[in-house]
């Protein structure tokens, strides 16, 4: 009878689990399940980003950068005719209102020394998706951008966190739910 070397099987599984744990998915939690399909809209208007007082200070350029990144990431998906800061028509137009709820730089030391998501920096952004013609919210959720690790613990870069939020919004819209 042939003896099975379990290390050949177990080590690749452990490596895959470790790699999967390091991947940052586009995190979001819907607060209000969509009542309309996002793909039923032709245009998207992204309003100015607002913010609450947060644990750590929001850099003055962060809300503007977030708005630009949301527009860019949605445009990359090529599902909508027009994505801009202002759209004249209300026909088949969705407006996105975003508000930064949380900004936490986390602990660089914990990210470096412990890893595995300890001390992660994160930004939580509440988004409301509004049917511009009816002026009614048809979906809402909280989108999170985080920094879990990096060289020497990773820098709590607000633009990097905003990019993760923008990618999450674009992914949500692409799913069309």
N, C-alpha and C positions, 0 to 999 in steps of 0.2 A: 504494500500500500504506500502511496506517495504522500510525503509529508508537505503540508502547506506552510509557506513562509508568510505569516500574517503581517510582518512589518512592511512587506511590499504592498499590501493592500491598505493598511492603516495609515502609513505616512502620507500618501497622496490625499487621502480623505481629510486628514488634519490640515494639510496645506490648503486644500480647497475651502475648508471652513474658515481658516484664518483670512484668506484672501477675500472671501465673501463678507466677512466682518469689517474689513477696511473700506469697502465700497460704500459711498454715501449715496443712497437713493434720493430721488426727489421727494422729500417728505412733505406731506400735507394731510390735514385732517379736515374733512368737510363738516362744517357746522350746520349747513342747510343743504340737503340733497337737491341737486338741480331739478327744476320743474320743466326746463326746456333743454333741448340738445344744443350744446355750444356750436356745433357745426351748422346750425340753422341760421347763424348770423353771418353776415358778409363783411362787416367792418368792426373794428375794435378801437375804442377811444380809451386811452390810459390817462386817468386824471392825475393831478398832483398827489404825491405821496405825503401823507401827514404822519405824525408820530406823537406818542405819549412820552412822559418822562420815563426813562429806562434806567436800569442798574448802572450801566456804563454810558458815557457820553456819546451821542451820535455825532459823527463828523458832519459839518455843514453840507458837504457835497454828497453824502450818502443818499438822502431821499431823491435827489435829481439823478444820481447814478442808477439807483434802483429803477426809476421810471424808464430811463433810457435802455437799461438791460432787459426789462420786461418787453418793451417794444421790439428790440433786436431779436430776442429769443422767440417771440411769437412770429415775427417775420420769417425767421429761418424755417419754420414749419410749412410755410407756403399754403396754408389752408384758407387764409382770409385775404380779401381783395385789398383792404387798406387797414393799416395799423398805425395810429398816430396819436398825438397829444390832443388834437381837436378834430372832430368830424362834424360837418354841417348837417348832414342828413340824420334822421332818426330811424329811417327804414332799415330793418335788419342790422341795426347797430347795437353793439354791446359796449357798455361803459364799465371799466374796472376801477374801483376805488380801493386804494391800499393804505393801510395804516401800520406803521412799525409799532408793535406792542412791546417787544422785549429785545434788548441788546445786552448780551452778557459776554464779556471777553474771556470768561472762564479762567483756568489756571494753566499757564504755559508750563510751569514746573510739573504739574500732574500729567499733562499731555506728554511731556518728554520722559519723565521718570516711570510712570505707570503705563501709559498708552491705553489701548483698547477703549477709547472714548472717554476716559477719565479726564475731567477738567475741560471738556469741550467748550469752545466758544460757539454761541449761536445767536441767530436773529430770527424772531418770530414776527410774521407779517400777516395781518388779517386782510383778506381780500373779499370784496363784495362784487358780484357779477350782476350787472343791472341791464335789463332790457330798456334801452334808451327811449324807445317810442312809448312804452307803457309806464316808464319811470318806476319800475318795480324790480326789487332784488329777486333773482331767480335761483341764485346759488351763492354760498359763501363758505369760506374755509380759512384755516390758518396754515400758512406755508412757512417752512423752516429751512434756513440755510445754516450749516454748521461747519466748524473746523475741528476735526477730531485729533489730527496729528500732523506731522510734517517734520522737516529738518529742525532739529533742536526744539521740538514741541510745536512748531508751526506758529505763525503770527496770526493774531485775531483780526485779520484783514476784513474790514467792513465791505469792501467791494467784492471780495471772494464770496462772502456770505450772501450778499445781495444777488450775485450771479446764480447761486444755488436756488435762491427763492424764485428768481426769474425763470430758471429752467423748470422748476416745479409747476409754476403757473402755465407755462407753455405745454408741458406734458399733460396737465389737467385738461386744457383746451383741446389738445390733439385727440384725447380719448373721446371727445364729443359727447360725453354723458351729461 
